[in-house]
Amino acid sequence: MVATSFRSAFAAALLAVPLIAVAAAPAAAQQQSEGYKFLDAVKNEKGNDVEQMLNKPGTTVINTRSITTGETAMHIVVQNGSETYLSFLLAKGANPNVRDNAGNAPIVMAANRGRNDLVERLIAGKANVNFSNSNGETALIAAVRRRDLTMIQTLLAAGADPDQADLLAGQSARDYAKLDTRSPAVAKALADAPKAKRRAVSGPKL
């Protein structure tokens, strides 16, 4: 009698599993669809759509990552070069320290594009100035390679580490500045930069 009851309960449990899976699938698909729509709206600068999606009660799309690239809305607006959108997303609680599949945080992307205005806005939004991409390149290394003295000063003032080495050549921003003789002002700025307190991450977490 006990064995029969157990078999009946076990059979019922097995029948319930597909029902649970079927019920969960639409919810996951819906969330994925909402995230895709959100990233598409940000990419195409559809301001009204973006605002409507973010104003929905309980929405979590603001930090949605692209399935193919790992990009978030923050990466997209940096690529688009829109300080207005960047400020709007940060005000809505977007994470400025999310990396894409290449390990790029938005601040590294902004530095590589020579956008000191975006770098400043990201710093104000609590971006980690010492995050690096998969090659170990930091925003400061990118700024030194561009010989962008204004951006270098911005990053150093925000606590960027001049001695954090990359992974490709094992060179730091200070090293690159010393090796590049084309800009004495950049070399001096890095030579005079004090050693930073090591508190930030040096590479992406995979």
C-alpha positions as CSV (number, residue, x, y, z in Angstrom):
1,M,0.0,0.0,0.0
2,V,2.8,2.4,0.9
3,A,4.7,1.4,-2.2
4,T,1.7,2.1,-4.4
5,S,1.2,5.5,-2.8
6,F,4.9,6.4,-3.4
7,R,4.7,5.4,-7.1
8,S,1.6,7.5,-7.5
9,A,3.2,10.5,-6.0
10,F,6.4,10.0,-8.0
11,A,4.4,9.7,-11.2
12,A,2.5,12.9,-10.4
13,A,5.8,14.8,-9.8
14,L,7.2,13.7,-13.2
15,L,4.1,14.9,-14.9
16,A,4.4,18.3,-13.2
17,V,8.0,18.9,-14.4
18,P,7.1,19.7,-18.0
19,L,4.3,22.0,-16.9
20,I,6.7,24.0,-14.7
21,A,9.2,24.2,-17.6
22,V,6.5,25.4,-20.0
23,A,5.3,28.0,-17.6
24,A,8.8,29.3,-17.0
25,A,9.8,29.5,-20.7
26,P,7.4,32.3,-21.7
27,A,8.5,34.4,-18.7
28,A,12.2,34.1,-19.7
29,A,11.4,34.7,-23.4
30,Q,9.4,37.8,-22.5
31,Q,12.2,39.2,-20.3
32,Q,14.7,38.5,-23.1
33,S,12.4,40.2,-25.6
34,E,11.9,43.3,-23.4
35,G,15.7,43.5,-22.9
36,Y,16.3,43.3,-26.7
37,K,13.7,46.0,-27.3
38,F,15.3,48.2,-24.7
39,L,18.8,47.9,-26.2
40,D,17.4,48.5,-29.7
41,A,15.6,51.6,-28.5
42,V,18.8,52.9,-26.9
43,K,20.9,52.2,-30.0
44,N,18.5,54.0,-32.2
45,E,18.0,56.8,-29.7
46,K,14.3,56.4,-29.4
47,G,14.0,58.5,-26.3
48,N,10.3,58.1,-25.7
49,D,10.5,54.3,-25.9
50,V,13.5,54.2,-23.6
51,E,11.8,56.4,-21.0
52,Q,8.6,54.4,-21.1
53,M,10.4,51.1,-20.6
54,L,12.4,52.4,-17.7
55,N,9.3,53.9,-16.1
56,K,7.5,50.5,-15.9
57,P,7.1,49.4,-12.3
58,G,9.5,46.6,-11.4
59,T,11.5,46.8,-14.6
60,T,15.1,45.5,-14.7
61,V,16.0,46.1,-18.3
62,I,18.4,49.0,-17.6
63,N,21.4,46.7,-17.1
64,T,20.4,44.2,-19.8
65,R,23.3,42.6,-21.6
66,S,23.3,41.8,-25.3
67,I,23.4,38.0,-25.8
68,T,25.9,38.3,-28.7
69,T,28.3,41.1,-27.5
70,G,27.6,41.4,-23.8
71,E,27.0,45.1,-24.3
72,T,24.7,47.1,-22.1
73,A,22.9,50.4,-22.8
74,M,26.0,52.1,-21.2
75,H,28.3,50.7,-23.9
76,I,25.9,51.7,-26.6
77,V,25.6,55.3,-25.6
78,V,29.3,55.6,-25.2
79,Q,29.7,54.2,-28.8
80,N,27.1,56.7,-29.9
81,G,28.9,59.5,-28.1
82,S,25.8,60.8,-26.4
83,E,26.5,62.5,-23.1
84,T,22.8,63.3,-22.7
85,Y,21.8,59.6,-22.9
86,L,24.7,58.6,-20.6
87,S,23.6,61.1,-17.9
88,F,20.0,59.9,-18.2
89,L,20.9,56.2,-17.8
90,L,23.2,56.9,-14.9
91,A,20.4,58.9,-13.2
92,K,18.2,55.9,-13.7
93,G,20.6,53.6,-12.0
94,A,22.6,52.0,-14.8
95,N,25.8,50.2,-13.7
96,P,28.8,52.0,-15.1
97,N,31.1,49.1,-14.4
98,V,29.6,46.3,-16.4
99,R,32.0,44.8,-19.0
100,D,31.1,43.5,-22.4
101,N,32.4,40.2,-23.8
102,A,35.7,41.8,-24.7
103,G,36.1,42.9,-21.1
104,N,35.5,46.6,-22.0
105,A,34.0,48.8,-19.3
106,P,32.3,52.0,-20.6
107,I,35.1,54.2,-19.3
108,V,37.8,52.3,-21.3
109,M,35.6,52.7,-24.4
110,A,35.1,56.4,-23.8
111,A,38.9,56.9,-23.3
112,N,39.7,55.1,-26.5
113,R,37.3,57.4,-28.3
114,G,38.9,60.5,-26.8
115,R,35.7,61.6,-25.1
116,N,36.9,63.3,-21.9
117,D,33.4,64.6,-21.4
118,L,32.1,61.0,-21.2
119,V,35.0,60.0,-19.0
120,E,34.2,62.8,-16.6
121,R,30.5,61.9,-16.5
122,L,31.3,58.2,-15.9
123,I,33.6,59.1,-13.0
124,A,30.9,61.3,-11.5
125,G,28.6,58.2,-11.9
126,K,31.0,56.1,-9.8
127,A,32.8,54.3,-12.6
128,N,36.0,52.5,-11.6
129,V,38.8,54.3,-13.3
130,N,41.1,51.3,-13.1
131,F,38.9,48.8,-14.8
132,S,40.7,47.2,-17.8
133,N,39.7,45.3,-20.9
134,S,40.8,41.8,-21.9
135,N,44.2,43.1,-22.9
136,G,44.7,44.8,-19.5
137,E,44.3,48.3,-21.1
138,T,43.0,50.9,-18.7
139,A,41.4,54.2,-19.5
140,L,44.7,55.9,-18.4
141,I,46.8,53.8,-20.8
142,A,44.4,54.6,-23.6
143,A,44.7,58.3,-22.8
144,V,48.5,58.1,-22.7
145,R,48.5,56.4,-26.1
146,R,46.3,59.2,-27.5
147,R,48.6,61.8,-25.8
148,D,45.5,63.4,-24.4
149,L,46.8,65.5,-21.5
150,T,43.4,66.7,-20.4
151,M,42.0,63.2,-20.1
152,I,45.2,62.0,-18.4
153,Q,44.8,64.8,-15.8
154,T,41.1,63.9,-15.3
155,L,41.8,60.2,-14.7
156,L,44.8,60.9,-12.4
157,A,42.7,63.3,-10.3
158,A,40.1,60.5,-10.0
159,G,42.6,58.0,-8.7
160,A,43.7,56.2,-11.9
161,D,46.8,54.0,-11.2
162,P,49.7,55.1,-13.4
163,D,51.6,51.9,-12.6
164,Q,48.9,49.3,-13.5
165,A,50.4,47.2,-16.3
166,D,48.6,45.8,-19.3
167,L,48.7,42.2,-20.2
168,L,50.1,42.5,-23.8
169,A,53.4,44.2,-23.1
170,G,53.4,44.4,-19.3
171,Q,53.7,48.2,-19.6
172,S,51.9,50.7,-17.5
173,A,50.6,54.2,-18.4
174,R,53.8,55.6,-16.8
175,D,55.9,53.3,-18.9
176,Y,54.2,54.2,-22.1
177,A,54.5,57.9,-21.4
178,K,58.2,57.5,-20.8
179,L,58.7,55.6,-24.0
180,D,56.8,58.1,-26.1
181,T,59.0,61.1,-26.8
182,R,56.4,62.9,-28.9
183,S,54.7,64.6,-26.0
184,P,57.0,65.9,-23.2
185,A,54.0,67.3,-21.3
186,V,52.4,63.8,-21.1
187,A,55.7,62.2,-20.0
188,K,56.1,64.9,-17.3
189,A,52.5,64.4,-16.1
190,L,53.0,60.7,-15.7
191,A,56.5,61.0,-14.2
192,D,55.1,63.4,-11.6
193,A,52.1,61.2,-10.8
194,P,52.3,59.7,-7.3
195,K,51.9,56.0,-6.9
196,A,48.2,55.0,-6.5
197,K,46.8,53.0,-3.7
198,R,46.0,49.5,-5.1
199,R,42.3,48.9,-4.6
200,A,40.9,48.3,-8.1
201,V,40.7,45.3,-10.4
202,S,43.3,44.9,-13.1
203,G,41.4,42.6,-15.5
204,P,38.0,41.3,-16.4
205,K,36.3,38.6,-14.4
206,L,35.3,35.9,-16.8
